[in-house]
Amino acid sequence: MVNQGGFRGGIGGIIATAAVDKKTGRIYFSTASGFDPFNPQRPTVHALDKNTGEVLWQNTLEESADASFAPTSAIPGVVFVGSVLDGLLRAYEAATGKKLASIPVGFSLASAPAIVDGIVIVGAGVGERTGDSSDPSDIASRIPQNVTALCVPGTPHCK
């Protein structure tokens, strides 16, 4: 069991599902924003050794790293994390935490990317349908958003 002591904060911390790589023995996850979503607690993306809980890397050098409410996804070599405020899907090198890409996909990402046959599929948007059309969360949930499909280079179906 990993001690969350270093990964939590007021209205923040680990709030979504982590990605686990059994082969490398790593757990990848992101943290939520804390009290101020425009200045989230740092770092926001983490890799741990699944047996010891040791922090293997964090995105500490990424000044503008947005927090995430979405589950983390991973494929061999790459970790995918959404962002709350800037509508980016971020990709990190699984071994080192080096940021590989920030891909604009629309509004906030509150769902995990799905990876199927080398295609990364992600839907944007956040909010809860409440039945109250004046509720800000209900309004946000009704903003049309695209579903984005990205091809992972080097996979058989990527052209």
DSSP file (Angstrom, degrees, kcal/mol; ACC not computed):
  #  RESIDUE AA STRUCTURE BP1 BP2  ACC     N-H-->O    O-->H-N    N-H-->O    O-->H-N    TCO  KAPPA ALPHA  PHI   PSI    X-CA   Y-CA   Z-CA
    1    1 A M              0   0    0      0, 0.0     2,-0.4     0, 0.0    50,-0.0   0.000 360.0 360.0 360.0 130.5    0.0    0.0    0.0
    2    2 A V        -     0   0    0      1,-0.0     2,-0.6     2,-0.0    51,-0.1  -0.702 360.0-124.2 -88.0 134.5    1.4    3.4   -1.0
    3    3 A N    >   -     0   0    0     -2,-0.4     3,-0.6     1,-0.1     4,-0.0  -0.689  14.9-158.2 -76.9 119.8    1.2    6.2    1.5
    4    4 A Q  G >   +     0   0    0     -2,-0.6     3,-2.6     1,-0.2    -1,-0.1   0.394  59.7 114.7 -78.7   4.2   -0.6    9.1   -0.1
    5    5 A G  G >  S+     0   0    0      1,-0.3     3,-0.5     2,-0.2    -1,-0.2   0.816  80.7  38.7 -47.4 -41.9    0.9   11.6    2.3
    6    6 A G  G <  S+     0   0    0     -3,-0.6    -1,-0.3     1,-0.2    -2,-0.1   0.438 113.5  57.4 -89.0   1.3    2.9   13.4   -0.4
    7    7 A F  G <  S+     0   0    0     -3,-2.6     7,-0.6     5,-0.1     2,-0.3   0.000  91.7  75.8-123.7  28.1    0.2   13.2   -3.0
    8    8 A R    <   +     0   0    0     -3,-0.5     2,-0.3     5,-0.2     5,-0.2  -0.918  43.3 155.4-136.6 164.0   -2.8   14.9   -1.4
    9    9 A G    >   -     0   0    0     -2,-0.3     3,-2.1     3,-0.2     2,-0.2  -0.961  55.8 -44.6-169.0 177.8   -4.0   18.4   -0.6
   10   10 A G  T 3  S-     0   0    0      1,-0.3     3,-0.1    -2,-0.3    -2,-0.0  -0.418 127.3 -12.4 -60.4 122.7   -7.0   20.5    0.0
   11   11 A I  T 3  S+     0   0    0     -2,-0.2    23,-1.2     1,-0.2    -1,-0.3   0.834 133.2  73.5  52.2  37.1   -9.6   19.5   -2.7
   12   12 A G  E <   +A   33   0A   0     -3,-2.1    -1,-0.2    21,-0.2    -3,-0.2  -0.621  44.2  94.3-148.5-153.6   -6.8   17.7   -4.5
   13   13 A G  E    S-A   32   0A   0     19,-0.6    19,-3.0    -5,-0.2     2,-0.7  -0.490  90.0 -15.0  89.1-161.3   -4.6   14.7   -4.4
   14   14 A I        +     0   0    0     -7,-0.6    17,-0.2    17,-0.2    55,-0.1  -0.684  66.3 152.0 -82.0 112.2   -5.2   11.4   -6.2
   15   15 A I        +     0   0    0     -2,-0.7     2,-0.3    15,-0.4    -1,-0.2   0.405  54.5  54.9-121.3   0.8   -8.9   11.4   -7.3
   16   16 A A  S    S-     0   0    0     14,-0.4    14,-0.1    54,-0.2    54,-0.1  -0.867  92.6 -77.4-133.2 166.9   -8.7    9.1  -10.4
   17   17 A T        -     0   0    0     -2,-0.3    55,-2.3     1,-0.1    13,-0.2  -0.315  43.4-134.8 -65.3 139.7   -7.6    5.7  -11.3
   18   18 A A        -     0   0    0     53,-0.2     2,-0.4    11,-0.1    11,-0.2  -0.479  13.8-120.4 -86.9 162.3   -3.9    5.0  -11.8
   19   19 A A  E     -B   28   0B   0      9,-2.8     9,-3.1    -2,-0.2     2,-0.4  -0.885  26.4-156.5-101.2 138.9   -2.3    3.1  -14.7
   20   20 A V  E     -B   27   0B   0     -2,-0.4     2,-0.7     7,-0.2     7,-0.2  -0.967  10.5-162.5-121.3 130.7   -0.2    0.0  -13.7
   21   21 A D  E  >> -B   26   0B   0      5,-2.8     5,-1.7    -2,-0.4     4,-1.6  -0.907   4.9-173.6-110.7 101.7    2.5   -1.6  -15.7
   22   22 A K  T  45S+     0   0    0     -2,-0.7    -1,-0.2     1,-0.2     5,-0.0   0.864  81.6  58.2 -62.9 -36.5    3.1   -5.1  -14.3
   23   23 A K  T  45S+     0   0    0      1,-0.2    -1,-0.2     2,-0.1    -2,-0.0   0.908 118.3  28.9 -64.0 -43.4    6.1   -5.7  -16.6
   24   24 A T  T  45S-     0   0    0      2,-0.1    -1,-0.2    -3,-0.1    -2,-0.2   0.582 105.1-124.6 -92.8 -10.7    8.1   -2.7  -15.3
   25   25 A G  T  <5 +     0   0    0     -4,-1.6    25,-2.9     1,-0.2    26,-0.4   0.869  62.6 138.9  71.3  37.0    6.5   -2.7  -11.8
   26   26 A R  E   < -BC  21  49B   0     -5,-1.7    -5,-2.8    23,-0.2     2,-0.4  -0.858  43.8-155.5-120.1 150.7    5.4    0.9  -12.0
   27   27 A I  E     -BC  20  48B   0     21,-2.3    21,-2.8    -2,-0.3     2,-0.4  -0.991  14.0-165.5-119.9 130.3    2.3    2.8  -11.1
   28   28 A Y  E     +BC  19  47B   0     -9,-3.1    -9,-2.8    -2,-0.4     2,-0.3  -0.953  19.8 149.2-117.8 134.8    1.5    6.1  -12.9
   29   29 A F  E     - C   0  46B   0     17,-2.0    17,-2.8    -2,-0.4     2,-0.3  -0.981  30.9-137.2-156.3 166.0   -1.1    8.6  -11.7
   30   30 A S  E     - C   0  45B   0     -2,-0.3   -14,-0.4    15,-0.2   -15,-0.4  -0.822  18.4-131.6-122.6 165.2   -1.9   12.3  -11.7
   31   31 A T        -     0   0    0     13,-2.0    37,-2.1    -2,-0.3   -17,-0.2  -0.852  19.4-113.8-119.4 155.5   -3.2   14.6   -9.0
   32   32 A A  E     -A   13   0A   0    -19,-3.0   -19,-0.6    -2,-0.3     9,-0.2  -0.114  38.9 -93.5 -79.8-178.5   -6.0   17.1   -8.8
   33   33 A S  E     -A   12   0A   0      1,-0.2     8,-1.5   -22,-0.2     3,-0.5   0.725  43.8-146.7 -78.1 -25.7   -5.6   20.8   -8.4
   34   34 A G        -     0   0    0    -23,-1.2    -1,-0.2     1,-0.2   -23,-0.1  -0.604  62.6 -27.8  85.1-157.5   -5.9   21.5   -4.7
   35   35 A F  S    S+     0   0    0     -2,-0.2    -1,-0.2     1,-0.2   -24,-0.1   0.835 135.4  45.3 -66.7 -34.2   -7.5   24.8   -3.6
   36   36 A D    >   -     0   0    0     -3,-0.5     3,-1.6     3,-0.3    -1,-0.2  -0.893  61.0-170.1-117.7 103.1   -6.6   26.9   -6.6
   37   37 A P  T 3  S+     0   0    0      0, 0.0    30,-0.3     0, 0.0    48,-0.2   0.731  89.5  57.7 -64.9 -20.0   -7.2   25.2  -10.0
   38   38 A F  T 3  S+     0   0    0      1,-0.3    -2,-0.0    28,-0.1    -5,-0.0   0.581 119.1  30.0 -85.2  -9.0   -5.4   28.0  -11.8
   39   39 A N  S <  S-     0   0    0     -3,-1.6    -3,-0.3    -6,-0.1    -1,-0.3  -0.536  89.7-165.5-143.6  71.0   -2.2   27.3   -9.7
   40   40 A P        -     0   0    0      0, 0.0    -6,-0.2     0, 0.0    -7,-0.1  -0.155  32.2 -92.9 -65.4 153.4   -2.4   23.5   -9.0
   41   41 A Q        -     0   0    0     -8,-1.5   -10,-0.1    -9,-0.2   -28,-0.1  -0.355  63.4 -91.2 -58.0 145.0   -0.2   22.0   -6.3
   42   42 A R  S    S+     0   0    0     -3,-0.1     2,-0.1     2,-0.1    18,-0.1  -0.826  94.9  34.3-115.1 152.0    3.0   20.7   -8.0
   43   43 A P        +     0   0    0      0, 0.0    17,-0.1     0, 0.0     3,-0.1   0.715  59.7 179.5 -74.3 172.1    4.0   18.2   -9.2
   44   44 A T        +     0   0    0     15,-0.2   -13,-2.0     1,-0.2     2,-0.4   0.538  61.7  55.4-118.0 -10.6    1.0   16.8  -10.9
   45   45 A V  E     -C   30   0B   0    -15,-0.2    14,-1.6    22,-0.1     2,-0.3  -0.990  65.5-178.8-128.4 136.7    2.2   13.5  -12.6
   46   46 A H  E     -CD  29  58B   0    -17,-2.8   -17,-2.0    -2,-0.4     2,-0.4  -0.958  20.4-160.5-138.6 148.1    3.9   10.8  -10.7
   47   47 A A  E     -CD  28  57B   0     10,-2.4     9,-3.2    -2,-0.3    10,-1.3  -0.999  20.0-175.4-127.2 129.7    5.5    7.3  -11.3
   48   48 A L  E     -CD  27  55B   0    -21,-2.8   -21,-2.3    -2,-0.4     2,-0.5  -0.891  33.7-111.4-122.6 152.6    6.0    5.0   -8.3
   49   49 A D  E  >  -C   26   0B   0      5,-2.4     4,-2.5    -2,-0.3   -23,-0.2  -0.737  29.8-143.3 -74.9 124.8    7.6    1.6   -7.9
   50   50 A K  T  4 S+     0   0    0    -25,-2.9    -1,-0.1    -2,-0.5   -24,-0.1   0.723  94.2  45.1 -69.5 -20.1    4.7   -0.7   -7.2
   51   51 A N  T  4 S+     0   0    0    -26,-0.4    -1,-0.2     3,-0.1   -25,-0.1   0.818 127.6  21.7 -91.3 -33.0    6.5   -2.8   -4.6
   52   52 A T  T  4 S-     0   0    0      2,-0.1    -2,-0.2    -3,-0.1     3,-0.1   0.652  90.6-127.3-109.7 -19.9    8.3   -0.1   -2.5
   53   53 A G     <  +     0   0    0     -4,-2.5    -3,-0.1     1,-0.3     2,-0.1   0.470  53.4 156.8  81.3   1.4    6.2    3.0   -3.1
   54   54 A E        -     0   0    0     -5,-0.1    -5,-2.4     1,-0.1     2,-0.6  -0.360  49.1-116.9 -62.3 136.2    9.4    4.9   -4.1
   55   55 A V  E     -D   48   0B   0     -7,-0.2    -7,-0.3     1,-0.2     3,-0.1  -0.663  32.7-179.2 -74.4 119.7    8.9    7.9   -6.3
   56   56 A L  E     -     0   0B   0     -9,-3.2     2,-0.3    -2,-0.6    -8,-0.2   0.836  64.2 -17.0 -91.2 -38.7   10.6    7.1   -9.6
   57   57 A W  E     -D   47   0B   0    -10,-1.3   -10,-2.4    40,-0.0    -1,-0.4  -0.973  53.8-171.1-160.9 157.6    9.8   10.4  -11.4
   58   58 A Q  E     -D   46   0B   0     -2,-0.3     2,-1.6   -12,-0.2     3,-0.4  -0.960  39.9-109.0-143.2 156.9    7.5   13.4  -11.2
   59   59 A N    >   +     0   0    0    -14,-1.6     3,-1.0    -2,-0.3   -15,-0.2  -0.278  64.0 141.4 -84.8  53.9    6.9   16.3  -13.6
   60   60 A T  T 3   +     0   0    0     -2,-1.6    -1,-0.2     1,-0.2     5,-0.1   0.742  65.2  54.7 -68.5 -25.5    8.6   18.8  -11.3
   61   61 A L  T 3  S+     0   0    0     -3,-0.4     2,-1.1     1,-0.1    -1,-0.2   0.552  82.1  97.6 -86.7  -7.5   10.3   20.7  -14.1
   62   62 A E    X   -     0   0    0     -3,-1.0     3,-1.4     1,-0.2    -1,-0.1  -0.703  55.0-170.9 -87.3  98.8    7.1   21.3  -16.0
   63   63 A E  T 3  S+     0   0    0     -2,-1.1    -1,-0.2     1,-0.3    -2,-0.0   0.874  82.3  39.4 -58.9 -42.9    6.2   24.9  -14.9
   64   64 A S  T 3  S+     0   0    0      2,-0.0     2,-0.5   -25,-0.0    -1,-0.3   0.037  77.3 150.2-100.6  27.5    2.7   25.0  -16.5
   65   65 A A    <   -     0   0    0     -3,-1.4     2,-0.1    -6,-0.2    18,-0.0  -0.465  36.0-147.6 -66.5 114.3    1.7   21.4  -15.6
   66   66 A D        -     0   0    0     -2,-0.5   -28,-0.1     1,-0.1   -22,-0.1  -0.453  16.5-111.3 -78.4 154.0   -2.1   21.4  -15.2
   67   67 A A        -     0   0    0    -30,-0.3    17,-2.0    -2,-0.1     2,-0.4  -0.239  29.8-133.9 -76.9 172.7   -3.8   19.1  -12.8
   68   68 A S        -     0   0    0    -37,-2.1   -53,-0.3    15,-0.2   -52,-0.1  -0.995  28.3-179.0-137.6 137.6   -6.0   16.2  -13.8
   69   69 A F        +     0   0    0     40,-0.6    41,-0.1    -2,-0.4    -1,-0.1   0.397  68.4  92.5-101.7  -3.9   -9.3   14.9  -12.8
   70   70 A A  S    S-     0   0    0     39,-0.4   -40,-0.2    41,-0.1   -54,-0.2  -0.576  84.4-101.7 -94.9 151.7   -9.1   12.1  -15.4
   71   71 A P        -     0   0    0      0, 0.0     2,-0.3     0, 0.0    11,-0.3  -0.323  40.9-114.0 -61.6 153.7   -7.7    8.5  -14.9
   72   72 A T        -     0   0    0    -55,-2.3     2,-0.3   -44,-0.2     9,-0.2  -0.700  29.0-161.5 -90.4 143.5   -4.2    8.0  -16.3
   73   73 A S  E     -E   80   0C   0      7,-2.1     7,-3.6    -2,-0.3     2,-0.3  -0.911   8.2-174.9-122.2 153.3   -3.6    5.6  -19.2
   74   74 A A  E     -E   79   0C   0     -2,-0.3     5,-0.2     5,-0.2    41,-0.1  -0.999  14.7-175.1-148.3 148.1   -0.4    3.9  -20.3
   75   75 A I  E >   -E   78   0C   0      3,-2.5     3,-2.1    -2,-0.3    19,-0.1  -0.846  61.5 -60.8-125.5 166.7    1.0    1.8  -23.1
   76   76 A P  T 3  S+     0   0    0      0, 0.0     3,-0.1     0, 0.0   -55,-0.0  -0.303 126.6   2.3 -54.0 118.4    4.5    0.4  -23.1
   77   77 A G  T 3  S+     0   0    0     -2,-0.1    17,-2.1     1,-0.1     2,-0.4   0.187 120.4  76.4  94.7 -16.2    6.8    3.4  -23.1
   78   78 A V  E <   -EF  75  93C   0     -3,-2.1    -3,-2.5    15,-0.3     2,-0.4  -0.991  53.7-162.7-137.5 137.0    4.2    6.2  -22.9
   79   79 A V  E     -EF  74  92C   0     13,-2.5    13,-2.6    -2,-0.4     2,-0.4  -0.958  13.8-154.1-114.9 133.0    1.9    7.6  -20.1
   80   80 A F  E     +EF  73  91C   0     -7,-3.6    -7,-2.1    -2,-0.4     2,-0.4  -0.918  15.6 174.5-113.1 132.6   -1.1    9.7  -21.0
   81   81 A V  E     - F   0  90C   0      9,-2.5     9,-3.3    -2,-0.4    -9,-0.1  -0.999  18.4-142.7-137.1 135.7   -2.6   12.3  -18.7
   82   82 A G        -     0   0    0     -2,-0.4     2,-0.3   -11,-0.3     7,-0.2  -0.258  16.3-131.0 -84.6 179.5   -5.4   14.8  -19.3
   83   83 A S        -     0   0    0      5,-0.5    26,-2.5     1,-0.1     4,-0.3  -0.975   3.2-145.0-135.5 151.8   -5.6   18.3  -18.0
   84   84 A V  S    S+     0   0    0    -17,-2.0    -1,-0.1    -2,-0.3    24,-0.1   0.947  91.4  21.4 -78.5 -52.1   -8.3   20.3  -16.2
   85   85 A L  S    S+     0   0    0    -18,-0.2    23,-0.1   -48,-0.2    -1,-0.1   0.821 121.6  44.4 -95.3 -33.9   -8.0   23.8  -17.5
   86   86 A D  S    S-     0   0    0      2,-0.1    20,-0.2    21,-0.1    -1,-0.1   0.464  91.8-125.1-101.7   1.0   -6.2   23.8  -20.9
   87   87 A G        +     0   0    0     -4,-0.3    18,-3.1     1,-0.2    19,-1.1   0.857  59.1 144.4  64.5  36.4   -7.8   20.9  -22.7
   88   88 A L  E     - G   0 104C   0     16,-0.2     2,-0.6    17,-0.2    -5,-0.5  -0.850  47.4-146.1-110.0 143.9   -4.6   19.1  -23.4
   89   89 A L  E     - G   0 103C   0     14,-2.7    14,-2.9    -2,-0.4     2,-0.4  -0.952  27.0-156.3 -99.3 120.4   -3.7   15.4  -23.6
   90   90 A R  E     -FG  81 102C   0     -9,-3.3    -9,-2.5    -2,-0.6     2,-0.4  -0.803   7.1-159.6-102.9 141.5   -0.2   15.1  -22.3
   91   91 A A  E     -FG  80 101C   0     10,-2.6     9,-3.1    -2,-0.4    10,-1.5  -0.972   9.3-172.0-120.7 133.1    2.1   12.3  -23.1
   92   92 A Y  E     -FG  79  99C   0    -13,-2.6   -13,-2.5    -2,-0.4     2,-0.4  -0.931  33.4-106.8-123.9 146.3    5.2   11.4  -21.0
   93   93 A E  E  >  -F   78   0C   0      5,-3.1     4,-2.9    -2,-0.3   -15,-0.3  -0.601  30.8-142.7 -67.8 123.8    8.0    8.9  -21.5
   94   94 A A  T  4 S+     0   0    0    -17,-2.1    -1,-0.2    -2,-0.4   -16,-0.1   0.832  93.7  49.8 -62.9 -34.3    7.2    6.1  -19.1
   95   95 A A  T  4 S+     0   0    0    -18,-0.3    -1,-0.2     1,-0.1   -17,-0.1   0.860 130.0  12.4 -74.3 -35.6   10.8    5.4  -18.1
   96   96 A T  T  4 S-     0   0    0     -3,-0.2    -2,-0.2     2,-0.1   -38,-0.2   0.633  90.7-119.4-120.2 -19.2   11.9    9.0  -17.4
   97   97 A G     <  +     0   0    0     -4,-2.9     2,-0.2     1,-0.3    -3,-0.1   0.489  55.4 156.7  85.1   3.8    8.9   11.3  -17.2
   98   98 A K        -     0   0    0     -5,-0.2    -5,-3.1    -6,-0.1     2,-0.4  -0.441  48.9-115.8 -62.9 130.7   10.1   13.4  -20.0
   99   99 A K  E     -G   92   0C   0     -7,-0.2    -7,-0.3     1,-0.2     3,-0.1  -0.567  34.0-179.9 -72.6 126.1    7.2   15.2  -21.6
  100  100 A L  E     -     0   0C   0     -9,-3.1     2,-0.3    -2,-0.4    -8,-0.2   0.797  60.1 -11.9 -93.5 -36.0    6.8   14.0  -25.2
  101  101 A A  E     -G   91   0C   0    -10,-1.5   -10,-2.6     2,-0.0     2,-0.4  -0.991  39.8-150.4-163.8 153.6    3.8   16.0  -26.3
  102  102 A S  E     -G   90   0C   0     -2,-0.3   -12,-0.2   -12,-0.2   -14,-0.0  -0.961  27.3-168.4-127.2 112.3    0.9   18.3  -25.3
  103  103 A I  E     -G   89   0C   0    -14,-2.9   -14,-2.7    -2,-0.4     2,-0.3  -0.897  18.0-133.3-111.2 117.8   -2.0   17.8  -27.7
  104  104 A P  E     +G   88   0C   0      0, 0.0   -16,-0.2     0, 0.0   -17,-0.1  -0.530  35.0 161.1 -70.5 127.7   -4.9   20.2  -27.7
  105  105 A V        -     0   0    0    -18,-3.1     2,-0.4    -2,-0.3    41,-0.3   0.405  51.5 -95.6-126.6  -1.5   -8.2   18.2  -27.8
  106  106 A G  S    S+     0   0    0    -19,-1.1    -1,-0.3   -20,-0.2     3,-0.1  -0.979  76.4   7.9 131.0-138.3  -10.8   20.7  -26.6
  107  107 A F  S    S-     0   0    0     -2,-0.4    -2,-0.2     1,-0.2   -21,-0.1   0.043 102.3 -43.5 -73.0-175.6  -12.3   21.4  -23.2
  108  108 A S        -     0   0    0     16,-0.2    17,-3.7   -24,-0.1     2,-0.6  -0.126  58.0-126.9 -50.4 145.7  -11.2   19.8  -19.9
  109  109 A L  B     +h  125   0D   0    -26,-2.5   -40,-0.6    15,-0.2   -39,-0.4  -0.894  39.0 159.6-101.5 118.9  -10.4   16.1  -20.0
  110  110 A A        +     0   0    0     15,-0.6     2,-0.3    -2,-0.6    -1,-0.1   0.237  58.1  66.6-120.2   9.8  -12.3   14.2  -17.3
  111  111 A S  S    S-     0   0    0     12,-0.4   -41,-0.1   -41,-0.2   -42,-0.1  -0.931  85.1-105.5-129.2 156.7  -12.0   10.7  -18.9
  112  112 A A        -     0   0    0     -2,-0.3    11,-0.2   -40,-0.1     2,-0.2  -0.505  37.1-108.2 -77.7 144.7   -9.1    8.4  -19.5
  113  113 A P        -     0   0    0      0, 0.0     2,-0.4     0, 0.0     9,-0.2  -0.495  29.8-140.3 -65.6 141.5   -7.7    8.0  -23.0
  114  114 A A  E     -I  121   0E   0      7,-2.9     7,-3.3    -2,-0.2     2,-0.5  -0.899  11.4-155.8-102.5 135.8   -8.5    4.6  -24.5
  115  115 A I  E     +I  120   0E   0     -2,-0.4     2,-0.4     5,-0.2     5,-0.2  -0.958  18.6 168.8-117.9 119.9   -5.8    3.0  -26.5
  116  116 A V  E >   -I  119   0E   0      3,-2.6     3,-1.9    -2,-0.5    -2,-0.0  -0.979  68.8 -24.0-134.6 118.6   -6.8    0.4  -29.1
  117  117 A D  T 3  S-     0   0    0     -2,-0.4    40,-0.4     1,-0.3     3,-0.1   0.855 127.9 -46.1  49.7  43.3   -4.4   -1.0  -31.8
  118  118 A G  T 3  S+     0   0    0      1,-0.2    34,-3.3    38,-0.1     2,-0.5   0.511 114.0 116.9  82.3   4.1   -2.2    2.0  -31.7
  119  119 A I  E <   -IJ 116 151E   0     -3,-1.9    -3,-2.6    32,-0.2     2,-0.6  -0.925  53.2-151.5-108.1 127.7   -5.0    4.6  -31.8
  120  120 A V  E     -IJ 115 150E   0     30,-3.6    30,-3.0    -2,-0.5     2,-0.5  -0.876  15.0-169.5 -98.0 121.3   -5.5    6.9  -28.8
  121  121 A I  E     +IJ 114 149E   0     -7,-3.3    -7,-2.9    -2,-0.6     2,-0.4  -0.948  10.4 169.3-116.9 127.7   -9.1    7.9  -28.4
  122  122 A V  E     - J   0 148E   0     26,-2.6    26,-2.9    -2,-0.5     2,-0.4  -0.999  20.2-154.4-141.5 139.2  -10.1   10.7  -26.0
  123  123 A G  E     - J   0 147E   0     -2,-0.4   -12,-0.4    24,-0.2   -13,-0.4  -0.903  15.9-146.9-109.8 142.1  -13.3   12.6  -25.4
  124  124 A A        +     0   0    0     22,-1.2   -15,-0.2    -2,-0.4   -16,-0.2  -0.602  44.2  83.1-102.6 165.3  -13.2   16.1  -23.8
  125  125 A G  B     -h  109   0D   0    -17,-3.7   -15,-0.6    -2,-0.2     2,-0.3  -0.269  40.9-154.1 121.7 154.8  -15.7   17.7  -21.6
  126  126 A V        +     0   0    0     14,-0.4    17,-0.2    -2,-0.1     2,-0.2  -0.977  37.5  89.4-155.1 157.2  -16.6   17.9  -17.9
  127  127 A G        -     0   0    0     -2,-0.3     2,-0.4    14,-0.1    11,-0.2  -0.558  57.8-102.7 131.3 164.8  -19.7   18.7  -15.9
  128  128 A E        -     0   0    0     -2,-0.2     2,-0.7     9,-0.0    13,-0.2  -0.984  24.9-127.1-125.7 128.7  -22.7   17.0  -14.4
  129  129 A R        +     0   0    0     -2,-0.4     9,-0.1     1,-0.2     4,-0.1  -0.651  37.0 166.9 -75.0 115.7  -26.2   17.0  -15.8
  130  130 A T        -     0   0    0     -2,-0.7    -1,-0.2     2,-0.2     3,-0.1   0.592  49.6-116.2-108.5 -14.4  -28.3   18.2  -12.9
  131  131 A G  S    S+     0   0    0      1,-0.2     2,-0.8     4,-0.1    -2,-0.1   0.319  88.0 107.3  89.6  -9.2  -31.6   19.0  -14.5
  132  132 A D    >   -     0   0    0      1,-0.1     3,-2.1     3,-0.0     6,-0.3  -0.889  56.9-161.6-104.0 103.3  -31.1   22.7  -13.5
  133  133 A S  T 3  S+     0   0    0     -2,-0.8    -1,-0.1     1,-0.3    -2,-0.0   0.598  89.3  54.9 -65.5 -10.4  -30.4   24.5  -16.7
  134  134 A S  T 3  S+     0   0    0      4,-0.0    -1,-0.3     5,-0.0    -2,-0.0   0.518  80.5 108.5 -96.8  -6.5  -28.9   27.5  -14.7
  135  135 A D  S <> S-     0   0    0     -3,-2.1     4,-2.5     1,-0.1     3,-0.2  -0.561  70.0-138.5 -70.8 126.4  -26.4   25.2  -12.8
  136  136 A P  H  > S+     0   0    0      0, 0.0     4,-2.5     0, 0.0     5,-0.2   0.847 103.9  52.4 -56.2 -35.8  -22.8   25.9  -14.1
  137  137 A S  H  > S+     0   0    0      2,-0.2     4,-2.0     1,-0.2     5,-0.1   0.906 109.7  48.1 -67.1 -40.8  -22.0   22.2  -14.1
  138  138 A D  H  > S+     0   0    0     -6,-0.3     4,-0.7    -3,-0.2    -1,-0.2   0.905 111.8  50.3 -64.9 -41.8  -25.1   21.4  -16.1
  139  139 A I  H >< S+     0   0    0     -4,-2.5     3,-1.1     1,-0.2     4,-0.3   0.935 110.6  49.3 -61.3 -47.1  -24.2   24.2  -18.6
  140  140 A A  H >< S+     0   0    0     -4,-2.5     3,-1.4     1,-0.3   -14,-0.4   0.870 105.2  58.4 -60.7 -37.2  -20.6   22.8  -19.0
  141  141 A S  H 3< S+     0   0    0     -4,-2.0    -1,-0.3     1,-0.3    -2,-0.2   0.692 103.6  53.4 -67.7 -17.3  -21.9   19.3  -19.5
  142  142 A R  T << S+     0   0    0     -3,-1.1    -1,-0.3    -4,-0.7    -2,-0.2   0.380  76.3 112.6-101.1   3.3  -23.9   20.4  -22.5
  143  143 A I  S <  S-     0   0    0     -3,-1.4   -17,-0.1    -4,-0.3   -36,-0.1  -0.676  75.9-117.6 -75.7 119.1  -21.1   22.1  -24.4
  144  144 A P        -     0   0    0      0, 0.0     2,-0.3     0, 0.0    -2,-0.1  -0.325  38.4-175.7 -60.6 135.7  -20.5   20.0  -27.6
  145  145 A Q        -     0   0    0    -21,-0.1     2,-0.1   -39,-0.1   -39,-0.1  -0.966  20.5-120.1-133.1 149.1  -17.0   18.4  -27.7
  146  146 A N        -     0   0    0     -2,-0.3   -22,-1.2   -41,-0.3     2,-0.5  -0.449  17.0-127.9 -80.8 157.8  -15.2   16.4  -30.2
  147  147 A V  E     -J  123   0E   0    -24,-0.2     2,-0.4    -2,-0.1   -24,-0.2  -0.948  30.4-151.3 -99.7 129.2  -13.9   12.9  -29.8
  148  148 A T  E     -J  122   0E   0    -26,-2.9   -26,-2.6    -2,-0.5     2,-0.5  -0.861  11.1-164.5-108.5 135.5  -10.2   12.9  -30.9
  149  149 A A  E     -J  121   0E   0     -2,-0.4     2,-0.4   -28,-0.2   -28,-0.2  -0.983   9.5-173.9-118.7 127.9   -8.3    9.9  -32.3
  150  150 A L  E     -J  120   0E   0    -30,-3.0   -30,-3.6    -2,-0.5     2,-0.5  -0.920  19.4-131.1-121.1 145.5   -4.5   10.0  -32.4
  151  151 A C  E     -J  119   0E   0     -2,-0.4   -32,-0.2   -32,-0.2   -33,-0.1  -0.829  13.9-136.9 -99.3 131.1   -2.2    7.5  -34.0
  152  152 A V    >   -     0   0    0    -34,-3.3     3,-1.6    -2,-0.5     6,-0.2  -0.784  31.4-119.0 -86.5 113.6    0.8    6.3  -32.0
  153  153 A P  T 3  S+     0   0    0      0, 0.0     6,-0.1     0, 0.0    -1,-0.0  -0.179  94.1  29.6 -54.9 141.5    3.8    6.2  -34.4
  154  154 A G  T 3  S+     0   0    0      1,-0.4   -36,-0.0     4,-0.2     5,-0.0   0.361  89.3 119.1  92.1  -4.5    5.3    2.8  -35.0
  155  155 A T  S X  S-     0   0    0     -3,-1.6     3,-1.8   -37,-0.2    -1,-0.4  -0.657  75.9-111.2 -93.6 155.5    2.2    0.8  -34.5
  156  156 A P  T 3  S+     0   0    0      0, 0.0    -1,-0.1     0, 0.0   -38,-0.1   0.794 114.5  44.0 -55.9 -34.7    0.8   -1.4  -37.3
  157  157 A H  T 3  S+     0   0    0    -40,-0.4     2,-0.5    -5,-0.1   -39,-0.1   0.434  88.5 105.2 -93.9   2.2   -2.4    0.7  -37.9
  158  158 A C    <         0   0    0     -3,-1.8    -4,-0.2    -6,-0.2   -39,-0.0  -0.715 360.0 360.0 -86.7 124.9   -0.6    4.1  -37.8
  159  159 A K              0   0    0     -2,-0.5    -1,-0.1    -6,-0.1    -2,-0.0   0.366 360.0 360.0-118.0 360.0   -0.2    5.7  -41.2
